[in-house]
Amino acid sequence: MTTTVTPPDAKPATQGPKRPRRPKSARAGGTLHGGPIAYAILIVFTLVSLFPLVWTAIAASRDNQRLAQTPPPFWFGSGLFDKLEIAWNDANLGEAFFNTTIVAGTSALTIVFLSTIAGFAFAKLRFRGRGALMLIVIGTMMVPPQLSVIPLYMMVAKLDWTDQLQAVILPSLVSAFGVFFMRQYLIQALPDEIIEAARVDGASSWRVVWHVVFPAARPAMAVLGMLTFVQTWNDFMWPFLVLTQMGNPTVQVAVAGLGRGYTPDQSLIMAGALLGTLPLLIVFAIFGKQIVGGIMQGAVKG
């Protein structure tokens, strides 16, 4: 039996060129770290975004004389909480918050539900006139809402719904944008094979909607619900026409009644605007992470 002795200075056999190693930050699942320039840009954008809210709080803590001076104040005064209390009592914001929550919550839930069903029909079902109906839905988005104010007000007045919340809720139960948004999302996020598999298993159309469509559309439904809630909460023109400040006001209608007089109290108006914005900030602080996570999850699945 012969034994082969390898010299100590012999080089091992080459197995081809080595692949260059990727940096740790570029590996799959790794974390990308931004440089100082990226952090500086993000800080600047954050400060610019927060400035209107901070300025509103600063203006609410001052009086008209100080706000009219040049340069304007850039720090808080001592009257912030007093002005917030006066605005809360004068505008009856407790009742306004309750009314606006009912209006915005009902509109958001209804639009999300109906838009998801309609979006699924336009995205995955085959029926005669689907393209023409979708064009009509998109066309309604191009019509200015101001054109429908007069006939809508005549209809509400004939139903004797003036100064009642249903006059604000009923026109906001459907959304052409919501239908278009859910259709575009479900085209990519919901494969046809899943629907066909559910039908092979004997699932009816409503069961497919409940057990297949809604779970797949959950991220988009969360985003649409948040957008609808914020838009309805901030709506001013239509509630201002059909509601009164002494009847069933929403937040925007109630805030519009602050500071009236020969010389409007700008700080009181700012205090009411600040109170009207705080609930939206709280809602986004609670559900913002879930919504962003749902968007990323939907993007990965798509």
BELJOWO-V883077 format. One record per backbone hydrogen bond with DSSP energy under -0.5 kcal/mol. CO is the residue of the C=O (numbers start at 0). NH is the residue of the N-H. If there is no record, write none. Layout:
co:nh
CO:NH
CO:NH
//
This chain:
co:nh
2:4
3:5
4:6
6:9
15:14
22:25
22:26
23:26
26:29
29:31
34:38
35:39
36:40
37:41
38:42
39:43
40:44
41:45
42:46
43:47
44:48
45:49
46:50
47:51
49:53
50:54
51:55
52:56
53:57
54:58
55:59
56:60
57:60
58:61
60:78
62:66
63:67
65:68
78:82
79:83
80:84
81:85
82:86
83:87
84:88
85:89
86:90
87:92
91:95
92:96
93:97
94:98
95:99
96:100
97:101
98:102
99:103
100:104
101:105
102:106
103:107
104:108
105:109
106:110
107:111
108:112
109:113
110:114
111:115
112:116
113:117
114:118
115:119
116:120
117:121
118:122
119:123
119:124
120:124
124:126
126:129
128:132
129:133
130:134
131:135
132:136
133:137
134:138
135:139
136:140
137:140
138:141
139:142
141:143
143:146
144:147
145:148
147:151
148:152
149:153
150:154
151:155
152:156
153:157
154:158
155:160
156:159
160:163
163:166
164:167
164:168
165:169
168:171
169:172
174:178
175:179
176:180
177:181
178:182
179:183
180:184
181:185
182:186
183:187
184:187
184:188
185:189
188:190
190:193
190:194
191:195
192:196
193:197
194:198
195:199
196:200
197:202
198:201
203:207
204:208
205:209
206:210
207:211
207:212
208:213
211:215
212:216
214:217
216:220
217:221
218:222
219:223
220:224
221:225
222:226
223:227
224:228
225:229
226:230
227:231
228:232
229:233
230:234
231:234
235:239
236:240
237:240
237:241
238:242
241:162
243:246
249:253
250:254
251:255
252:256
253:256
254:257
256:259
263:265
264:268
265:269
266:270
267:271
268:272
269:273
270:274
271:275
272:276
273:277
274:278
276:279
276:280
277:281
278:282
279:283
280:284
281:285
282:286
283:287
286:290
287:291
288:292
289:293
290:294
291:295
292:296
293:297
294:298
295:299
296:300
297:301
//
